[in-house]
Amino acid sequence: MKRTLLTILAGTVIVAVFLTWVYLLFWGVPESTQDVLTDLRFGNQESVVRDIVTEPVEEVQTVDIGSKQVLQLTTRPVAGFGFISTSTEIIHYAEQGTGHVYAIDLATGVETRLLNKTFTAVTDAVFSPDGAYVVLVAEYGTGTNAAMERVGEGDGAELVIPTDAKQFSFTENELRYVRTTNAGMVGYAYNWNTDTTRQLFSIPLSDVTVVWGKTRTFIYTNPAPFLKGGVYEIAQGTLVRVGNTAYGLSAVVEPESGNALVTTVEPKEGILTTTTATNPPDTLPLVLLPEKCTYDAMEPNVLWCGADFGERERTFQRDWYMGMQTTNDLLWRIEPNTVTADAYVNFEYEMGRVVDVIDPATDRFGTNLAFRNKMDNTLWLYRIGSLEVEE
């Protein structure tokens, strides 16, 4: 009898320990005893971005800047970054996973932590031009959740935006974003000074990428290798098509001029080509993806892109987005008006690293170009100052 009782007690303890371990593994240590009683996670409750305020600490490190024209700025995986509009020497970034926000002084190499909060599952980050605000996007099994934080105030201060907001873009005093509905997609602008939100547009499409400009807004349908897509301008509440529709279409759009480079499936050969959105179109010698290109802030007719050589099958874009393919990029300076492309950096030759460029951006003065390496999401810098074409 005693042996049976002891067996039951031992089994109960083992099960309790195992269940506690599972709870801590998936949901972490509760912030209070109330969390244990109220946050049972049953049913289809929507996940939210949860943050843990840490003790204010001053983390200061030094990045080896040196005099190299190309350098890797972080070993941490980066969710997003932004140059500070008032300087060519400061860049902010958020760490993937934790959402920790740092600033790097590109002149001295000093790296300082700015936001003393820890988040969970952060995959994307977008900074305001002055670096005072950041939107952190966390990815869960059921979708994504967004939170907006004020940077540089120790613990920070959260501003309320819809958790299902996507495709963010900052102006000087507004955050623009979209939300999907059963009828399509709606665009909004949130002014944090007045704490007000206004609607910008409503369109009957949802599977699209928004290209935000200062005065104009464009969209292009997300590329599908066996479906036709197009580029459209949202003008006075209506969609105005730019150029022709084509299979597998994606686009690099300069939103102020409306000029675009489109990558499509060539009908006869079934391979991808990049052309100008003109009639007749001009063909570039490279296959470009929008996520790997940016227009120069000082020269709107100049593109900086990561791309490699060779033909690409019609499914390449889909496979690259899914992580099934990577590229061994060179850094290119492209002038669409003259249909020319010059290689400036061969990363594997100069750095001994394979770099798959993603999310490139120049500072407002066109002196520096930063980007992430999709292979490990580290942050890199290219100093545009001394332009030397790669032979």
Order of alpha helices (4+ residues) and beta strands (2+ residues): alpha-alpha-beta-beta-beta-beta-beta-beta-beta-beta-beta-beta-beta-beta-beta-beta-beta-beta-beta-beta-beta-beta-beta-beta-beta-beta-beta-alpha-beta-beta-alpha-beta-beta-beta
